[in-house]
Amino acid sequence: MTNFKKLNMLLPASVLGLSLASCSSSGEKQESKKPNFLFIVSEDHGPQLGCYGDPYVKTPNIDKLANDGVRFSHAYVTQAGCSPSRASILTGLYPHQNGQIGLATHKYRMYNPDTPNMPGILKQNGYRTGCIGKIHVNPEYAFDYDFLITGKFTSFNGRDIKRIAEVADTFIRESTKPFFLWISYPDAHTPFIRQKDSIPANPLEPQQISALPHLGLNTPETLETVANYYSCIERLDTGIGMLMEVLRKSDKASNTLVIFLSDHGMQSPRGKRTCYEGGVKIPMIMYWPDRIPEGNVMDELVSTIDLMPTILDFAGVKEKPETPGRSLLPVLQRKKIERRKYLFTEYNVHWPENLYPQRTVRDDQYKLIQNLFYDRENPSYKQYLIDRNPQTITPEDLVDAPDSVKYTYKIFQHPPEFELYDLQSDEWEYHNLSENPEYTEVLDRLKEALKDWREKTNDPLLHKDILHKFDLENKSTFVNGKYVHVRANKDFEWKYPEYFFPVKHKF
């Protein structure tokens, strides 16, 4: 990262407009044949939006995007964690392919900073690139944005949606070249802040809602937490309304593709840091007036690895890197293409205390989860139910819970090697079918599909010796059984990029 960009991130909000203005070239003209991209990424929420059928939350601005654009009903991230998810969006690769298998704040990193990425390729093809908010992928200098704007106003405690819209307005107005602008909103990440700057004006109360279906119980604490989570989503919606007003007032709205999605599901039991639907299933909406279908719902299985090839196709980029995703352009053009038969997700680690590798495959009906450490307890169970961040369900709450909920949380705590679910009849995965002989054929078919994917994408954790070595490296960050944050050691570097691939890996 250049010195200028480092300085730019430290500038106070009041002079950000000046810093942007000082670097735009007045001699450049908008290349009208190339579309602009407004790429909106929110934090830590699933499809809890009005347009996805949520009966409680009020999201009129996002709903309008969906009503006027295309809503994807089966969209998935590659891993339910901030850094791995964002790295997959930016590179078009699965976490085990690009190396960002855990949080950047714990020094997990991409194998190679020269891995082709979406903003870099667009910049090489004549685009002005900008990012408002966090990148959260290591190393950040690999993403050579023209403008990287961050600060308190984009932080979890700042959440200044008005300021985000103002900075976006400056960037959009001053872009005389086609632009790619990535905006990271901090909502709905923890802490679940009920109101910020009086937004939302009328937050939902616990007695007005029910808990999210993947949680399974409506305890008083759960309802209070979910009500505050809903408030975060409503504030996000207000911010997106402000942003869309900025775009409408510019002269660039008619030539701008807007993409909205979340980076993964809610931080909650059976949500973030898991491969359950509550973690990996997300909202995804695309809007471009008069250019893509209006009011359509696409039920194809879609992954965030599809976004880079889609955007590069829209931008007319001819030389594209080889990636495992596929462009959604034909789907948006209503062309008949072969439906994706299988969709894959994974989990590796978030920070060293919750290493628990998983691999999944789903088709139009069934989903298989493989737990690579099935012989040990899932650490996320303790972190959510005992350490309680956020406060939702406790082990005591499960004593009087329905048998199906007890069973589900028992599996969450001590998963078998394989879990199998019928997502058509059991959307939130309460009935594991892996031991049911009636589903042996389905189980075997999905096992084979998962194994084939892991081999084709050269998953390093397919090899037990590498998995064991990574387990030991992970444990090396503990002292007397307690994790010592790797940031405390400025010289610490993970070694897994050196031994994950004894032979050159492929995509």
C-alpha positions in Angstrom: 0.0 0.0 0.0 1.4 3.4 -0.9 2.1 6.1 1.7 -0.7 8.2 0.2 -3.3 5.5 0.8 -2.1 5.0 4.4 -2.5 8.8 4.9 -5.9 8.8 3.3 -7.2 6.3 5.8 -6.2 8.5 8.6 -7.7 11.7 7.3 -10.7 13.0 9.4 -14.1 12.6 7.8 -14.4 16.4 7.2 -11.6 16.4 4.7 -12.3 13.1 2.9 -14.2 14.9 0.2 -11.1 17.1 -0.5 -8.8 14.1 -0.6 -11.0 12.5 -3.2 -11.3 15.6 -5.2 -7.5 16.2 -5.3 -6.9 12.9 -7.1 -9.5 12.7 -9.8 -8.5 13.7 -13.3 -10.7 16.2 -14.9 -9.5 15.3 -18.4 -10.9 11.8 -18.2 -14.3 11.1 -19.8 -16.9 8.5 -18.7 -16.6 5.5 -20.9 -20.3 5.0 -21.4 -20.0 1.5 -22.9 -18.6 0.1 -19.7 -21.0 -0.2 -16.7 -20.3 1.1 -13.3 -20.5 -1.2 -10.3 -21.9 -0.3 -6.9 -21.1 -3.3 -4.7 -22.7 -3.3 -1.3 -21.6 -5.8 1.4 -23.4 -5.9 4.7 -22.3 -7.8 7.8 -23.5 -10.9 9.6 -27.1 -11.4 8.6 -29.0 -14.0 6.6 -32.1 -13.4 4.4 -33.9 -11.7 7.3 -35.4 -9.0 5.0 -39.0 -8.2 4.0 -38.4 -9.2 0.4 -37.2 -12.7 1.6 -40.4 -13.1 3.6 -39.3 -12.1 7.1 -42.5 -11.2 8.9 -41.0 -8.7 11.4 -38.2 -6.6 10.0 -39.0 -3.5 7.9 -36.6 -3.1 5.0 -38.4 -1.0 2.4 -35.3 0.2 0.6 -33.8 -3.2 0.1 -37.2 -4.6 -0.8 -37.4 -2.0 -3.6 -34.1 -3.1 -5.0 -35.4 -6.6 -5.1 -38.8 -5.6 -6.5 -37.1 -3.6 -9.3 -34.2 -6.0 -9.9 -33.4 -9.7 -9.4 -33.5 -11.5 -6.1 -31.5 -14.8 -5.7 -33.3 -17.2 -3.4 -30.5 -19.7 -3.0 -27.3 -17.7 -2.6 -24.4 -18.9 -0.5 -21.1 -17.7 0.8 -18.1 -20.0 0.7 -17.4 -19.8 4.4 -19.4 -18.2 7.2 -16.6 -15.9 8.4 -15.8 -12.3 7.4 -12.3 -12.6 6.0 -12.7 -15.9 4.1 -16.1 -14.8 2.7 -14.7 -11.5 1.4 -11.6 -13.1 0.0 -13.7 -15.5 -2.0 -15.8 -12.6 -3.4 -12.7 -10.7 -4.3 -10.7 -13.6 -5.9 -13.5 -16.0 -7.1 -11.7 -18.8 -5.2 -12.7 -21.0 -2.2 -10.9 -20.2 1.0 -8.8 -23.4 0.8 -7.7 -22.2 -2.7 -6.7 -18.6 -1.9 -5.4 -19.2 1.6 -7.7 -16.8 3.6 -9.0 -19.6 5.8 -9.6 -17.5 8.9 -9.8 -14.0 10.2 -7.3 -11.4 8.9 -7.1 -10.0 12.5 -5.5 -13.3 13.6 -3.0 -13.1 10.7 -4.5 -15.7 8.5 -3.6 -14.7 4.9 -3.8 -15.5 1.3 -1.1 -17.8 0.0 0.0 -15.3 -2.7 -0.6 -11.6 -2.7 -0.4 -11.7 -6.5 -3.6 -13.8 -6.7 -5.8 -12.0 -9.4 -8.6 -10.1 -7.8 -11.7 -8.3 -8.9 -10.8 -4.6 -8.2 -7.3 -5.2 -9.6 -8.5 -6.6 -12.9 -11.1 -3.9 -13.3 -8.4 -1.2 -12.6 -6.2 -2.8 -15.3 -9.2 -2.5 -17.7 -9.8 1.2 -17.2 -11.9 1.3 -14.0 -11.6 3.8 -11.1 -11.8 1.6 -8.0 -12.8 2.6 -4.5 -13.6 0.9 -1.2 -15.5 2.5 1.7 -15.0 0.4 4.9 -12.9 -2.6 5.6 -11.2 -5.0 3.3 -10.4 -7.5 6.0 -8.2 -9.8 3.8 -4.4 -10.2 4.2 -2.4 -8.7 2.8 -4.5 -5.6 2.2 -2.0 -4.2 -0.2 -2.9 -6.9 -2.7 -6.1 -5.0 -3.4 -4.8 -1.8 -5.0 -7.8 0.4 -4.8 -7.5 3.9 -6.1 -9.2 5.0 -2.9 -9.5 3.1 0.3 -11.6 5.1 2.7 -12.2 3.9 6.3 -12.3 5.3 9.8 -14.6 5.5 12.8 -17.7 6.2 10.7 -17.4 2.7 9.2 -16.6 0.9 12.4 -18.8 -1.3 14.6 -19.2 1.5 17.1 -19.4 4.3 14.5 -22.1 3.0 12.0 -22.5 6.5 10.5 -24.7 5.6 7.6 -25.1 9.3 6.6 -21.4 9.8 6.4 -21.0 6.6 4.3 -23.5 8.1 1.8 -21.7 11.4 1.7 -18.3 9.8 0.9 -19.9 7.6 -1.7 -21.5 10.7 -3.2 -18.1 12.4 -3.6 -16.6 9.3 -5.2 -19.5 8.7 -7.6 -19.7 12.4 -8.7 -16.0 12.7 -9.3 -15.6 9.5 -11.2 -15.0 10.4 -14.8 -14.0 6.9 -15.7 -16.3 3.9 -15.2 -16.1 3.0 -11.5 -16.2 0.0 -9.2 -17.2 1.1 -5.6 -17.2 -1.5 -2.8 -19.0 -0.3 0.3 -18.9 -2.3 3.6 -21.6 -1.5 6.0 -20.9 -2.5 9.7 -24.5 -3.6 10.4 -25.6 -6.2 11.4 -22.3 -7.2 13.2 -22.1 -7.5 16.9 -22.6 -5.6 19.1 -26.2 -5.5 18.1 -26.8 -1.8 18.7 -30.5 -1.0 19.1 -30.3 2.6 18.0 -27.5 4.8 16.6 -28.3 8.5 15.9 -31.9 7.6 16.6 -32.0 5.1 13.8 -34.2 3.1 13.6 -36.8 5.5 14.9 -39.0 2.7 16.3 -37.0 -0.4 17.1 -38.8 -3.7 17.4 -39.4 -4.9 20.9 -38.9 -8.5 22.0 -42.6 -9.2 22.4 -43.2 -8.2 18.8 -41.0 -11.0 17.2 -40.1 -14.6 17.3 -36.5 -15.9 17.2 -34.9 -16.9 14.0 -35.9 -20.4 12.9 -32.3 -21.8 13.0 -32.1 -21.0 16.7 -35.0 -23.1 17.7 -36.1 -21.4 21.0 -37.8 -18.2 22.0 -36.2 -17.5 25.4 -36.4 -13.9 26.7 -32.7 -13.3 26.1 -32.9 -14.7 22.6 -35.8 -12.5 21.8 -34.1 -9.4 23.1 -30.9 -10.2 21.1 -32.9 -10.9 17.9 -34.9 -7.7 18.3 -31.7 -5.7 18.5 -30.3 -7.7 15.6 -33.4 -6.7 13.6 -32.7 -3.0 14.5 -29.3 -3.3 13.0 -30.8 -4.6 9.8 -33.4 -1.8 9.7 -30.5 0.8 10.2 -28.7 -0.9 7.3 -31.8 -0.5 5.2 -32.0 3.2 6.0 -28.3 3.6 5.0 -28.9 1.8 1.7 -31.8 4.1 1.1 -29.5 7.1 1.5 -27.0 5.5 -0.8 -29.5 4.8 -3.5 -30.7 8.4 -3.3 -27.1 9.5 -3.9 -26.9 7.2 -7.0 -30.3 8.5 -8.3 -29.1 12.1 -8.1 -26.0 11.4 -10.0 -25.9 11.1 -13.8 -24.6 7.6 -13.6 -27.6 5.6 -12.2 -28.8 4.3 -15.6 -25.4 2.8 -16.3 -24.7 1.3 -12.8 -25.2 -2.3 -11.8 -26.0 -2.5 -8.1 -25.2 -5.7 -6.2 -26.2 -6.2 -2.6 -25.3 -9.1 -0.4 -24.3 -10.0 3.2 -20.9 -11.6 3.9 -22.6 -14.5 5.9 -25.3 -15.2 8.4 -26.0 -14.0 12.0 -23.5 -14.4 14.7 -25.4 -17.0 16.7 -25.6 -20.7 17.5 -25.8 -22.6 14.3 -25.1 -19.5 12.3 -21.8 -17.7 11.7 -18.7 -20.0 12.1 -20.8 -23.0 11.0 -21.8 -24.7 7.7 -25.5 -24.7 8.6 -28.0 -22.6 6.6 -28.1 -20.0 9.3 -24.4 -19.3 8.6 -23.9 -19.8 4.8 -27.2 -18.8 3.2 -27.4 -15.1 2.4 -29.5 -12.5 0.6 -28.2 -11.4 -2.8 -29.9 -8.9 -5.0 -28.9 -7.3 -8.3 -30.4 -4.1 -9.7 -29.8 -2.3 -13.0 -32.9 -0.5 -14.4 -33.8 -1.5 -17.9 -30.8 -3.8 -18.2 -31.6 -6.8 -16.1 -35.0 -8.4 -15.4 -37.3 -6.5 -13.1 -38.9 -8.3 -10.1 -37.5 -11.7 -10.9 -36.6 -14.4 -8.4 -33.8 -16.7 -9.5 -33.9 -20.1 -7.7 -30.6 -21.4 -9.1 -27.9 -22.4 -6.6 -25.6 -19.4 -6.6 -22.2 -19.0 -4.8 -20.2 -15.8 -4.1 -17.4 -17.3 -6.2 -19.8 -16.5 -9.2 -19.6 -12.7 -8.6 -16.1 -12.0 -9.9 -16.7 -13.8 -13.3 -20.1 -12.1 -13.5 -18.7 -8.6 -13.0 -15.8 -9.2 -15.3 -18.3 -10.4 -18.0 -20.4 -7.3 -17.6 -17.3 -5.1 -17.8 -16.3 -6.8 -21.1 -13.0 -8.2 -19.7 -11.6 -10.6 -22.2 -8.7 -12.2 -20.3 -10.0 -13.6 -17.1 -8.3 -15.9 -14.5 -9.4 -19.5 -14.2 -11.7 -19.8 -11.2 -14.3 -22.4 -10.1 -17.3 -20.1 -10.3 -19.4 -19.3 -13.2 -20.8 -16.0 -14.6 -24.4 -15.2 -13.9 -24.7 -13.1 -17.0 -26.5 -15.8 -19.0 -28.9 -16.3 -16.1 -29.6 -12.6 -15.9 -30.1 -12.5 -19.7 -32.7 -15.3 -19.3 -30.7 -17.6 -21.4 -31.2 -21.3 -20.9 -28.1 -22.9 -19.3 -27.5 -26.1 -17.4 -28.4 -25.6 -13.7 -25.7 -26.1 -11.2 -26.0 -29.6 -9.8 -24.0 -29.2 -6.7 -23.0 -26.2 -4.5 -20.1 -26.4 -2.0 -19.2 -24.5 1.2 -16.6 -25.0 3.8 -15.4 -23.9 7.3 -11.9 -23.9 8.5 -11.2 -21.6 11.4 -12.1 -18.2 12.6 -9.5 -17.7 15.2 -7.4 -20.5 16.7 -9.8 -21.3 19.5 -12.5 -22.4 17.0 -10.6 -24.5 14.5 -13.2 -27.0 13.3 -12.9 -27.9 9.6 -16.0 -28.8 7.7 -16.9 -29.4 4.1 -20.4 -29.4 2.6 -22.2 -30.1 -0.6 -25.9 -29.5 -1.5 -28.1 -30.1 -4.5 -31.6 -28.8 -5.1 -32.9 -30.9 -2.2 -30.3 -32.5 0.1 -27.3 -31.2 2.0 -24.3 -33.2 3.3 -21.9 -31.8 6.0 -18.6 -33.6 6.6 -17.0 -32.8 10.0 -13.2 -33.4 9.7 -12.8 -33.3 13.5 -15.9 -35.3 14.4 -14.0 -37.0 17.2 -13.9 -33.8 19.3 -16.4 -31.2 20.5 -17.2 -28.3 18.2 -15.7 -25.3 20.1 -18.4 -23.0 18.7 -20.9 -24.7 21.0 -19.1 -23.5 24.1 -18.4 -20.1 22.6 -22.1 -19.5 21.8 -23.9 -21.3 24.6 -21.5 -21.0 27.6 -19.3 -18.0 26.8 -22.5 -16.4 25.3 -21.5 -13.9 22.7 -24.1 -12.9 21.8 -26.6 -13.9 24.5 -29.1 -16.3 23.1 -29.5 -19.9 24.3 -27.9 -21.6 27.3 -27.5 -25.4 28.1 -30.1 -24.9 30.8 -32.6 -23.6 28.2 -32.3 -27.0 26.4 -33.4 -29.0 29.4 -37.1 -28.3 28.7 -36.7 -27.8 25.0 -38.6 -30.0 22.4 -36.7 -33.3 21.7 -35.9 -32.1 18.1 -34.2 -29.0 19.5 -32.3 -31.0 22.1 -31.1 -33.4 19.4 -30.1 -30.6 17.1 -27.9 -28.9 19.8 -26.4 -32.3 20.8 -25.3 -32.7 17.2 -24.0 -29.1 17.2 -21.9 -29.9 20.2 -20.7 -33.3 19.1 -21.3 -33.8 15.4 -20.9 -37.2 13.7 -18.6 -37.4 10.7 -21.5 -36.9 8.3 -24.8 -35.0 8.6 -27.5 -35.2 6.0 -30.5 -33.0 5.7 -33.5 -32.7 3.4 -33.7 -28.9 2.9 -37.0 -29.0 1.2 -38.8 -30.5 4.2 -36.3 -29.4 6.9 -34.9 -26.0 5.8 -33.1 -25.3 9.1 -31.6 -28.7 9.6 -33.3 -30.3 12.6 -33.4 -33.9 11.4 -30.1 -35.6 10.6 -30.7 -38.4 8.1 -27.2 -39.7 7.8 -28.0 -42.9 9.8 -31.4 -43.5 8.1 -31.0 -46.5 5.7 -33.7 -45.0 3.4 -31.2 -42.3 2.4 -28.1 -44.5 1.8 -28.2 -43.8 -1.9 -28.4 -40.0 -1.4 -25.7 -40.1 1.2 -23.3 -42.1 -1.0 -24.0 -39.9 -4.0 -23.3 -36.7 -2.0 -20.2 -38.2 -0.4 -18.8 -39.0 -3.8 -19.6 -35.5 -5.1 -17.9 -33.9 -2.1 -14.8 -36.0 -2.4 -14.6 -35.3 -6.1 -14.9 -31.5 -5.5 -12.2 -31.7 -2.8 -9.9 -33.5 -5.2 -10.5 -31.2 -8.1 -10.0 -28.1 -6.1 -6.9 -29.7 -4.4 -8.2 -29.2 -0.9 -5.1 -29.5 1.3 -7.1 -30.7 4.3 -8.1 -33.8 2.3 -4.7 -35.1 3.4 -4.7 -36.3 7.0 -1.0 -35.5 7.5 -1.5 -31.9 6.4 -4.7 -31.6 8.6 -2.7 -32.9 11.6 0.2 -30.5 10.9 -2.2 -27.5 10.7 -3.9 -28.7 13.9 -0.5 -28.7 15.7 0.4 -25.3 14.3 -2.9 -23.9 15.5 -2.2 -25.3 19.0 1.2 -23.7 19.0 -0.6 -20.4 19.6 -1.8 -21.6 23.0 0.1 -21.2 26.3 -1.0 -23.3 29.2 -4.2 -24.2 27.3 -5.1 -20.5 26.6 -4.9 -18.8 23.2 -2.4 -15.9 23.1 -3.5 -13.5 20.4 -1.0 -13.7 17.6 -1.0 -9.9 17.2 1.0 -9.8 20.5 3.9 -11.2 18.5 4.7 -8.8 15.7 7.0 -11.4 14.1 4.4 -14.2 14.1 3.5 -15.7 10.7 1.4 -18.7 9.9 3.4 -21.4 8.1 0.5 -23.2 6.5 0.9 -21.5 3.1 4.3 -23.3 2.9 3.1 -26.8 3.6 -0.6 -26.9 2.4 0.6 -27.6 -1.1 3.6 -29.9 -1.4 2.9 -29.8 -5.1 1.6 -26.8 -7.1 -2.1 -26.4 -6.5 -4.7 -25.9 -9.2 -8.0 -24.1 -9.3 
